[in-house]
Amino acid sequence: MEETFEGFTFGHTWNGWACPYFSLEESMKIMVALNNAEPCDGQQVLNLKAGVFFLVDIDGDYSEDIQPQKIMTEDGEKELYPIGSHCYCWWDEAWNEEGGEE
């Protein structure tokens, strides 16, 4: 998936990749993109029920409940979702301006 999503990062990385948090609205966009992606080995689907996202590997090898977390941002406290925060390879666009992840 080579789409861009707007989220929040706080300098944390996992194996050199960003660990972002997303608003509900942006998480819904990720859900649509992920669920409409070309089928592949290890593919995951994302569903939302009662304000909680459920990430499930279609092979049945992995599942994760993604609860919203209250996080303080520059705009005040927000409920954000760490979609794929420690399992997807997210790139922080700010790294393009800084010359890469530090």
C-alpha positions, 0 to 999 in steps of 0.5 A: 500500500503506497498511500499517505495518511495524516497522523501524529508521531512523537519521535518513537520508532520501531525497527527504524519505522515511525510509530504513528497515531491516527484520528478516527477519521484517518483510521477509517481511511486506512481501514478502507485502503487496507481492506481494498488492497490487492490480496497477498500473503499475510494480508490483514483486514481492519474492522471497527466495532463500538469504537475499537478497531480489530486488525486480523490476519486473514490466515488467522495467525495474528489479531489485535484490538486497537483501542483509542488512546488519549494523547496530548497534542499541540491542539489539545487532548485527542483520542488517537489510534495506533494503527500498525504502530509497531508492525507496519513500515510507516514513514514520517514525511518530516524525515524527508525534510530532515534527511531521514530518520535519526 
